[in-house]
Amino acid sequence: MAAERMLISGGHRLEGVVHVSGGKNTAVAIIPATILSEAPCIVENLPDIEDVHVSIETLKHLGAQVDWDPALGTMRVDASTICRTDVPLELCRRMRASYYYIGALLARFGEATVPLPGGCDIGRRPIDQHIKGLRALGAEVDNHAGTVFARANGLIGSDIFMDMVTVGGTVNVMLAATRARGVTTIYNAAKEPHIVDLANFLGSIGCRVKGAGTDVIRIYGAEKLAARRSYAVIPDQIETGTLMIAAAATHGDVTITGCIPTHMEALTAKLLEMGARVEERDDAIRVRSLGAHRGVSFKTQVYPGFPTDLQQPMSALLCTAMGTSTIVENIFESRFRHLYEMERMGANVRIYEQTAVIQGIPQLHAAAVEASDLRAGAALVIAGLMAQGTTEIYNTHFIDRGYEHLEEKLNSLGAKISRIRE
Ligand code: EPU
């Protein structure tokens, strides 16, 4: 793969209307879930991003027939031709959510062999709760030399109490429970919007799921599941938030269409507290910002708290907000690495374990910086939009994992971003 870097000429105000893409974290859960349907599934509003490409490659590797139209974001999957139940290491290394194939393959075929995931390096990311949940359903699950081997001779519904709130663990157990005999109840379940979206998708293929969006989810296992209609994934909560922050960061006036404003409450509250103006409509949000911003403090939390995935982009905005801002990162242990890159742009930051203290400065200056993960990349893009001069961002492949056409969208609003391929 040729190395690419992004060049951002900073200081241009963003103005106009931009449409948000389908959700990454919902897409990477729903694509494996198509395996569960005996009839072909059509999934719409999928983002054209690297994580979706890897998930499609995985379905094809397993033997499914996949027709993917990236321009429309529509995918048709016929899983009746699946002839294997192992996912190769090469694909798992490229996408963390490959582990959703454990739950889906186990449910449909009673076996799965999946190497442990790669994805963004943002701290320790164990999957003990996934394994605990699958075992509770009656699966034998072994983890040898970095590969998970799961087998079951008929899964049985069970009560599972998650030791911590985990999005991935909740999704994997939901997938496996779809074909289990009886009812599975997940206590202390994740409540993120993509959990609700997965539950709705499962409903569309005939699996009854109750309580998604609360911390107790019940899945009523079914012998046979089949798609009866096409399903469109929800808009991306984190892309929406990234665009909202970009609008405020450039003191712009941007309307983001096709989003779900209620998913954005935690961010909206903080932007208002900083002095930006946020107007919500049914499926659009307008963010305007005229004057200087005030610094704010927040802690990352599970939904509906402030999402860890927006902590990084938000921290870039805080670098130029007046006063002191404090961020406590409660979900992942290594999610401040982007701040060291922003120090090269003049940011005044101190990091104490899980806490970052940012002292606002009037202006960042351009520098050559390196993205260490997907949202770190988004944070550096925000910093580059604000900085004086031309910022160079290396490791742009991280950004492509999760943002559909980010620079095209920002350029349509007035940003000056280009890519150099070497
Ligand atoms: N955890 C465990 N054991 C487990 C599972 C999780 O200890 O078995 C811990 C993790 O170490 C972490 C916390 O629980 O401290 C929460 O992890 P969670 O399982 O919720 O995260 P995830 O499923 O690995 C998803 C998103 C992330 C997002 C987090 C939190 C997907 C594919 N990924 O990860 O998205 O940050 O939930 O909301 O849905 C991103 O989009 O950039 C991204 C990293």
Boltz pocket constraint, residues with backbone or C-beta under 6 A from the ligand:
constraints:
  - pocket:
      binder: B
      contacts: [[A, 24], [A, 25], [A, 26], [A, 28], [A, 96], [A, 97], [A, 120], [A, 124], [A, 125], [A, 126], [A, 127], [A, 128], [A, 129], [A, 130], [A, 131], [A, 164], [A, 165], [A, 166], [A, 167], [A, 168], [A, 169], [A, 190], [A, 238], [A, 307], [A, 308], [A, 309], [A, 330], [A, 331], [A, 332], [A, 374], [A, 375], [A, 402]]
      max_distance: 6.0
